[in-house]
C-alpha cells in the first residue's frame, strides 16, 4: 500500500530529526530508542554508571557508562574510587577475560576516557591498549590503536614518549599491503607525530627531524614540520638541514627546577645531561 503524502512527510521529518540529533551530539537519545533495554527515562536521567556496568546486559549502555567514569581525584572523589575506576577501565581497555573488553565500543570508550586521567598508571594501560593485538575487524582495530595514541597525547605525560616515538618511526606498509593497511599506518604515524608536538624533549624533536629527513609521505612530513614549530617555538621552513643544524647546536639547558616533568621536557635538554 502506497503511503499517503502526510505519512511520508512524517517519516521524513522523523528521519531528519534523528540525523539532526546525531549531528548535534545527541547520540545517547538515538542509542537509547534503539537499545534492547529501551527505557526512555534513561534519556533524561542517567543512572549511576557503576550500577549500569554491574546490571546492564546492553553494551551500548555499558560503553556510555564507561565514558562517564571521570577521574575521581580530579573531581572531588576519593582514593578508593580512583582505584575502583582504574580497575574497571583497565579491564575494559585491554585484552582479558572481562566481557566488556571483547566489545569494541566498550574498549574504545574506556581508552578515550582514560586520556583525561592524570594518574601516571594510565600510561602503561594505554600503551598496552595500543600494542596488544585486537580481536576485532581491521577497521575497528585501527580505530582503537589511533584512539590509544590520541589518549596518550591527551595525558601529556612524559612516560608516553617511548610509544609515541615508536609509532611515529614505524615503517610505512610495504607495496604488497592493502590500501586499507597502508592508510591505517599513515593515520597512526600522523596521530603520533601530532602528539610529539606537545613535547619539547630532545628525543621527540629528534624524531620529528628524522621524519622530515626521511619520510616520503607528504602529509606525515607536513605534520612533522608543524609539530616541530609547536614544540620548539621556532618558525623555520620545512628544511630538514636547518632543523638538524638547530638540533645539533642546541640551547643552554633550562634552569634547575624541582618539577621532574619540567626537567625532562626542556627543549634540547638531553636526558643524560639533565640535572638531578
N, C-alpha and C positions, 0 to 999 in steps of 0.2 A: 504494500500500500504506500503510495507516494505521500510524504508528509506535507501538511498544509504549510502555507507561507509563514504563518505565525510560529508554528512549531520549529521550522527550520531556523528562523531568527533566534528563537530562544536557545537552540542548540549551539548556534554560532556564538551567541553572546556568552554562554556558559564556558565554551572553549576559550574564547578570548579572555574572559576573566581569569581562568586558570593560568593562561600564559602570562598575563599581567602580574598575577600573584607571584609566579616563579621569577619573573624579571625583577620584581621589586624585592626579592629575597624572602618572600613568604612561603618558602618551600615546605615548612612544617605543616602548614594548612593542607596543602595538596597531599603530602605524605600521609597525613592523618586520615583524610577521607578515603584513601586507598589502602590503609592499613588493614590487616586481617583482624586486628584488635580494635576496630574503629570505635572511637568514643569521642564525640565532638567536644565534650567538656575538657578533654585533654588539650585542645587547641588554645583555649583561653586560660587555663590554669594548669601549668606544668607541675606534675608530681615530683617529689624528691627523686633526683637521678639515681640515688642508691637503691631506692625502692624499685624503680624501673629495671635496673640492672639485675636485681635479685629475683623479681617476679615475672617480668615480661618474657614472652617467647618470640617476640617480634624484633628482628634485627634492626629494622628501621628505627624503632623506638630506642633500642639499645645504643645505636650509633648517635642518636640525638642526645641521649643521656650522657654518653661519654664526652660529648662536646661541651657539656655544662659542668664538667669537673675542673673548674678553675682552681689554680694553686691556692690551697688554704692559707699558707703563711703570708701570702701577698694580699689576702682578703679577710684578715681578722680571724682566721681559723687556728686550729691547734696543731701541735706537732703530731699528735695521734692521727688526726685527719690527713695530714700531709703523708704519713706513711701509708695509710689505707688507700688514698687516691693514687699514689705512685705504684703500689702493688697492682691495683686494678688496671691502670693504664699500661703498665709493663706487660701484664698477661695478655692484654688485647693487642698490643703493638707488635709483638714478635711471635715467631713460631712456637707452638707449645700445645698443651692439652686443653687449654681454655677454649671453649666453643666460639667465643667472640673473635678469637684470633684467626679462625677459619672463615670469617665473614669479611670480605674486602671493605665494605662500608665501615664496619666497626674498627677495622685496623686503621683505615685512613683517618677516621675521626680521632682515634687515640693518638696517632702520630701528630696530627695537626694541633691538638690542644696542648701536647707536651712542649711544643715550641714556645708557649707562653711561660713555661716554668723557668724559674731562675735557680732551682735546685740543681747542683752540679751533676747529680746522678742521672739526670735525663739524657745527658750527652752520650753516655755509654749505651743507653737503651735505643736512642735514635740511630747511633752508629750501627748497632746490631740490626735494627729495622731496615737500614739501607743495605747492609752487606749480606744478610741472610737470603737464601733463595726463597721465593714466594710460590705458593701452590695455586696461583690464580692465572687467568688468561694473560697473555703477554701485555696487552694494553693496560690492564689493571696493575700488573706488576710494575710497569713503567711509571704509572701514576704514584704508586706507593713509594718507589725509590726517589722520585722527584720531590714528593712531599716530605720525605725524611730529610733531604738536603735543605729544603726550604725551612723546615723546623729547626735544623741545626743552625742555619743562618740567623733565625729569629732569636735563638737563645743568646747570641752574642758572646758565647763562652769560648775562651781561647782553646779549651780542650777539643773543640770541634775542628780545629785546623787540620789535623792529620787526615781525616776522612774527606774533608773538603778539597785538600790538595790532591789526594789520591783520585777523587772523582774528576777534578779539573785536568789532571795529567793523563787520564786513561786514553789509550789509543782509540782512534776512530775505528768504526767497524770496517771490516775488510770488504772488498768488492763483491765477495760471494754472499755477504749478508743481505737480508731483505731490506727493502726501503724502510719498513717499519722499525727494524733493529737499528739501522743507521740513524734514523731520526730520534729514536729513544736515547742513544748515546749522545747525540748532539744536544738534546734537551737537558740531559744530566750535566754535561760539561758546562753549558751556559748557566744552569742553576748554581753550580759550584763556583764558577768564575764570578758571577754576580755577588755571591756571598763573600768571596775573598776581598771584595772591595771594602768590606767593613773592618778589615784587619790591617793595621799598619805594621804588621810583623814582618821581619826580614824574609822568612820563607814564603809567606803569602805573596809579597811583592816579587820575589824571585820567580815564583811560579807564573805570575801574570806576565812578566817579561819573557819568560821562556815560551809561553803560548804566543806572544806577539812575534817571537822569532821563528817559531816552527809550525804553528797551526795553519792548515790550508783553508779551513772553513772561514768564510768572511764574517759570518755572524759571531763566531767564537772570538775571532781577533778583535772585532769591534767591541764586544763586551769586555774583553781583557783590557783594552785601551781605556774604556770608561771606568772600569774598576781601579785601574792604576791612578787615574786622575782623582778618583774619590779617596782612595786610601792614602795617597801621598800629598794631596792638596797641591799638586803640580799640574800645570796645563801645557804639557809637552805634546807635540804631534804624535801620530801613530807610527813612530820611527823606533824600531827595536834598538838600534845602535845608541840613540840618545838616552833611552831608558836604561840600557845596560850600563852606559857610562855613569849615569846618575847613581845607579845602584852600587857600582864599583867604588865610586868616590865616597858615597855615604854622607852622613851628617854626624855631628857630635851626638853621643847617646843622650837620652833625656836625663834630667836631673834625678837624683835619688828620690824614691817615693816609697812609702810604706805599703802602698797598694800593689799586691803581686800582679794583678791583671794589667795595671798601667806599666809595671816594669817590663812585662814580656811583650807588650804591644807597641812599644816605642818604635817609630819608623827608623829603619836601618839599624836597629839595635839587635845585633845577633844574640841568640840565646846564650852562647858561651861567654859573651862579653858583658852580659847583664850583671850589674852589681847585686850581690845578695844582701 
